[in-house]
């Protein structure tokens, strides 16, 4: 079922610019700005900007599944997130990592399967443009290849 949801999500970028589909059963984890979670990047996202918290919070995902700039709401909590980060462990998994401001919040979140309401799809083109410049690591190369494959399809 999750694979079907991903196939629908990936094929729907052009079809659902605002208030898109709901995707159920999405695995989420959490991370913080501590070195153990975010390595040398600390409180910065993949765009080099500060991680966001508040009414819209940062999230990390595989950009070939959820392009940079994708905004979504977790139905169960009402919290909104924007994909502005990625992590090598997320590539190909379908998992979304939610930014939390403390390790205690990370621990409280744990691992949860949630329903996402897509508010706005991000840009696969922008994702590809950013990632192409960083193609030295295997996970980034995998995202780039997947985005290129989607362009062809």
C-alpha positions in Angstrom: 0.0 0.0 0.0 2.8 2.4 0.8 4.5 1.7 -2.5 1.2 2.6 -4.2 1.0 5.8 -2.3 4.6 6.7 -3.4 3.8 5.9 -7.0 0.8 8.1 -6.8 2.7 10.9 -5.1 5.6 10.8 -7.5 3.3 10.9 -10.5 1.1 13.7 -9.1 3.6 16.7 -8.9 2.1 18.4 -11.9 -1.5 17.4 -11.1 -1.6 18.7 -7.5 0.0 22.1 -7.0 -2.1 23.0 -3.9 -3.8 20.9 -1.3 -2.9 17.6 -2.8 -3.5 14.0 -1.7 -3.4 12.4 1.6 -0.8 9.7 2.0 -1.3 7.2 4.8 1.2 5.0 6.6 4.2 7.2 6.1 7.0 6.3 8.4 8.4 9.3 10.3 11.4 9.6 12.6 12.8 12.7 14.3 16.1 14.5 14.5 17.6 17.5 16.2 20.5 19.9 15.6 22.8 17.9 17.9 26.0 16.5 16.3 24.7 12.9 16.8 21.6 13.6 14.7 22.7 16.3 12.2 26.5 15.8 12.1 28.6 18.8 11.2 25.6 20.6 9.8 24.3 21.5 13.3 21.3 23.8 13.1 21.6 24.2 9.3 19.5 22.4 6.6 20.7 21.1 3.2 20.2 24.6 1.8 22.6 26.1 4.3 19.8 27.9 6.1 18.8 27.6 9.8 16.4 24.6 10.5 12.9 25.9 11.0 10.7 25.4 14.0 7.3 26.9 14.8 4.2 27.1 12.6 6.1 25.5 9.8 9.0 23.2 10.8 11.9 21.6 8.8 11.7 18.1 7.5 14.3 15.9 5.8 13.3 13.4 3.1 14.5 11.7 -0.1 14.1 14.7 -2.6 13.3 12.3 -5.4 10.1 11.3 -3.5 9.4 14.6 -1.7 11.1 17.4 -3.6 12.7 20.4 -1.8 9.9 22.9 -0.9 7.2 20.2 -0.4 4.9 21.4 2.3 2.7 18.9 4.2 0.6 18.6 7.4 0.6 15.6 9.6 -3.1 14.9 9.9 -2.8 13.4 13.4 -1.1 16.4 15.0 -1.9 19.3 12.6 1.7 20.3 12.5 3.0 21.7 9.2 6.4 20.9 7.7 8.5 21.9 4.8 11.1 19.6 3.1 14.3 21.6 3.2 16.7 18.9 4.2 17.8 15.4 3.3 19.7 12.6 4.9 21.6 9.8 3.4 19.8 7.2 5.5 16.4 8.4 4.1 17.2 7.8 0.4 15.0 5.1 -1.0 13.2 4.4 2.3 10.1 6.5 2.1 10.8 7.7 5.7 10.5 11.4 6.6 12.7 12.8 9.4 11.0 15.6 11.3 13.1 18.4 12.9 12.6 18.7 16.7 14.3 21.4 18.8 15.5 19.0 21.6 16.7 15.5 22.1 13.8 15.0 24.5 11.3 15.8 21.7 13.2 13.4 19.4 12.8 10.7 21.9 9.1 11.4 22.5 8.4 11.3 18.8 10.2 8.0 18.3 9.0 6.3 15.1 5.4 6.9 14.0 3.4 6.0 11.0 1.3 9.0 10.1 -1.0 10.4 7.4 0.3 13.3 5.4 -1.8 15.9 3.7 0.3 17.4 0.9 -0.3 21.2 0.9 2.1 22.0 -1.9 4.5 19.9 -3.9 8.1 21.2 -4.1 10.1 21.5 -7.2 11.8 18.4 -8.7 13.7 20.7 -11.0 15.1 22.7 -8.1 15.9 19.5 -6.2 17.8 18.2 -9.2 19.6 21.5 -9.7 20.8 21.5 -6.1 21.7 17.8 -5.9 23.6 17.7 -9.2 26.3 20.0 -7.6 26.7 17.5 -4.7 26.8 14.3 -6.6 29.9 12.8 -4.9 28.1 10.6 -2.4 26.1 7.5 -3.3 22.8 8.7 -1.7 22.9 12.0 -3.6 23.7 10.2 -6.9 20.7 7.9 -6.3 18.4 10.9 -5.8 19.8 12.5 -8.9 19.3 9.4 -11.0 15.7 8.9 -9.7 14.8 12.5 -10.5 16.3 12.2 -14.0 14.3 9.0 -14.5 11.1 10.8 -13.5 11.9 13.5 -16.1 12.0 10.9 -18.8 8.8 9.1 -17.7 
